[in-house]
Amino acid sequence: MSIRHTTMDSPLGQLTLTARGEFLTGIFYEGHWHMPPPDYFGVPVELEDPVFARTRQELDEYLGGHRTAFDIPHEARGNPFQEKVWTRLQDIPFGETVSYGELAAELGDPHLAQAVGSAVGRNPISIIIPCHRVVGRKGQLTGYAGGLPNKRFLLELEEPVVVKEGKLF
């Protein structure tokens, strides 16, 4: 399988995309907290690669406010607990949030909030596996591998219209 990467510009800064075969395997921000080892990235290719072209199109539509779900085939590999958390993240609806503690309780142990946070922070496919939808227990913004300004941007992008209309500024 061909392991490869490319970059794309976005309102969130430059993103590095990775793929293995026909699957997207990563979206990483500049300064991403938990970067995988260099061999994860494979060889550099052009953005016209079919997997990357489709990812770019879907990300552009999402960031432009014209998409609420992603169809690009993707694959996130981690330990069994991480994969369980990442699968659950994909069930958080567009425009909604859940806390680390709520996720831990759903996964069977409310004391696992810190472990859930660690798994969320190591999500290799930011945005598409929506780790930005996980917040602190009282809704506060907490750590994000792509930086809190990007997390805020994504959450505001997904805000329901009634919330946006209720804001004065």
Secondary structure, 3 states (H helix, E strand, C coil): CCEEEEEECCCCCCEEEEEECCEEEEEEECCCCCCCCHHHCCEECCCCCHHHHHHHHHHHHHHCCCCCCCCCCECCCCCHHHHHHHHHHCCCCCCCCEEHHHHHHHCCCHHHHHHHHHHHHCCCECCCCCHHHEECCCCCCCCCCCCHHHHHHHHHHHCCHHHHHHCCC
